[in-house]
């Protein structure tokens, strides 16, 4: 596999993705101490020529702390026991992130509360006001 296919017209060359095997964290017996089965995936979002600018902008705005200050995406896959399955999982996560950035978010249409909700709010306010007013000092006759 020499490219990671995102959609029909977007393909990321594998040369633009850096995969490094590292040791996994957490429990796992003696195997975890001697086998580098986790995968660090590094992908330069800002410098990539495979992605359209609108997709890059959306990725930069949504990735947050997974993106370095240089614009490099870092993913760590360590769920599986084998290096190959973790490699596939890391590439699939990269694909999912880019696919999510392909679709434009829907515009939010601001709405107003209905007349019934407005009336209920005012009624509750006046009830609460009456309750608090009734807690005042009692007049001494």
C-alpha positions as CSV (number, residue, x, y, z in Angstrom):
1,X,0.0,0.0,0.0
2,X,1.7,3.2,-1.2
3,X,-1.2,5.6,-0.5
4,X,-3.9,6.0,2.2
5,X,-7.2,6.4,0.3
6,X,-9.4,8.9,2.0
7,X,-12.0,9.5,-0.7
8,X,-12.1,9.2,-4.5
9,X,-10.1,12.4,-5.0
10,X,-8.0,12.5,-1.8
11,X,-5.1,10.1,-1.3
12,X,-2.3,10.6,1.2
13,X,1.0,9.1,0.1
14,X,2.6,6.8,2.7
15,X,5.8,8.7,2.3
16,X,4.0,11.7,4.0
17,X,3.1,9.5,7.0
18,X,5.8,8.6,9.5
19,X,5.2,5.4,11.5
20,X,7.4,4.6,14.5
21,X,7.2,1.5,16.7
22,X,7.5,2.2,20.4
23,X,6.8,0.3,23.6
24,X,3.2,0.1,24.8
25,X,2.2,1.5,28.2
26,X,0.2,-0.3,30.9
27,X,0.0,-3.9,32.0
28,X,0.9,-6.8,29.8
29,X,3.5,-9.0,31.5
30,X,7.0,-9.4,30.4
31,X,6.1,-9.1,26.7
32,X,5.3,-5.4,27.1
33,X,8.8,-4.7,28.4
34,X,10.7,-6.1,25.4
35,X,8.4,-5.7,22.3
36,X,7.8,-2.4,20.6
37,X,4.2,-3.1,19.5
38,X,2.6,0.4,19.8
39,X,2.7,2.8,16.8
40,X,3.3,6.5,16.8
41,X,1.9,8.1,13.7
42,X,3.1,11.5,12.6
43,X,1.5,13.4,9.8
44,X,2.3,17.0,8.8
45,X,-1.1,18.5,8.3
46,X,0.1,22.0,7.4
47,X,2.8,20.9,5.0
48,X,0.7,18.2,3.2
49,X,0.1,18.8,-0.5
50,X,-2.4,15.9,-0.6
51,X,-5.1,17.8,1.4
52,X,-7.2,20.7,0.1
53,X,-6.8,23.9,2.1
54,X,-10.3,23.8,3.5
55,X,-9.7,20.3,4.9
56,X,-6.4,21.5,6.5
57,X,-8.1,24.5,8.1
58,X,-10.9,22.3,9.6
59,X,-8.3,19.7,10.9
60,X,-6.2,22.5,12.5
61,X,-9.3,23.9,14.2
62,X,-10.6,20.5,15.5
63,X,-7.5,18.6,16.4
64,X,-6.5,20.7,19.4
65,X,-3.6,19.3,21.5
66,X,-3.0,16.3,19.2
67,X,-1.5,18.9,16.8
68,X,2.0,20.2,17.6
69,X,2.9,23.9,17.2
70,X,4.5,23.0,13.8
71,X,1.2,21.6,12.5
72,X,2.1,17.9,12.9
73,X,-0.6,15.4,13.9
74,X,0.6,12.8,16.4
75,X,-1.5,9.6,17.1
76,X,-0.6,6.7,19.3
77,X,-2.1,3.3,18.7
78,X,-1.5,0.7,21.3
79,X,-4.8,-1.2,21.7
80,X,-3.7,-4.4,20.0
81,X,-1.0,-6.8,20.8
82,X,0.7,-6.8,17.4
83,X,2.5,-4.0,15.7
84,X,0.7,-4.6,12.4
85,X,-2.8,-4.3,13.9
86,X,-1.7,-1.2,15.7
87,X,-0.4,0.2,12.4
88,X,-3.7,-0.5,10.7
89,X,-5.6,1.1,13.7
90,X,-3.4,4.3,13.5
91,X,-4.0,4.6,9.8
92,X,-7.7,4.1,10.2
93,X,-7.9,6.8,12.9
94,X,-6.0,9.2,10.6
95,X,-8.5,8.3,7.8
96,X,-11.5,8.9,10.1
97,X,-10.2,12.3,11.2
98,X,-9.6,13.5,7.6
99,X,-13.0,12.1,6.5
100,X,-14.7,14.0,9.4
101,X,-12.9,17.1,8.2
102,X,-14.2,16.7,4.7
103,X,-17.8,17.4,5.6
104,X,-18.7,20.9,6.3
105,X,-20.4,21.4,9.7
106,X,-24.0,22.4,9.6
107,X,-24.8,26.0,10.3
108,X,-26.7,26.5,13.5
109,X,-29.9,28.3,13.1
110,X,-30.6,30.3,16.3
111,X,-34.1,29.8,17.6
112,X,-36.3,31.7,20.1
113,X,-38.2,30.2,23.0
114,X,-41.9,29.6,22.2
115,X,-44.7,31.7,23.8
116,X,-45.6,28.8,26.2
117,X,-42.0,28.6,27.5
118,X,-41.9,32.3,27.9
119,X,-45.1,32.3,29.9
120,X,-44.0,29.4,32.1
121,X,-40.8,31.2,32.9
122,X,-42.6,34.4,34.0
123,X,-45.1,32.4,36.0
124,X,-42.3,30.6,37.8
125,X,-40.5,33.9,38.5
126,X,-43.6,35.5,40.0
127,X,-44.3,32.4,42.2
128,X,-40.8,32.5,43.5
129,X,-41.1,36.2,44.1
130,X,-44.3,35.7,46.1
131,X,-42.7,33.0,48.1
132,X,-39.7,35.1,49.0
133,X,-41.9,38.1,49.8
134,X,-44.0,36.0,52.2
135,X,-40.8,35.2,54.2
136,X,-40.5,38.8,55.4
137,X,-40.9,40.1,59.0
138,X,-44.3,39.5,60.6
139,X,-46.0,42.8,61.6
140,X,-46.6,43.0,65.4
141,X,-50.1,44.2,66.2
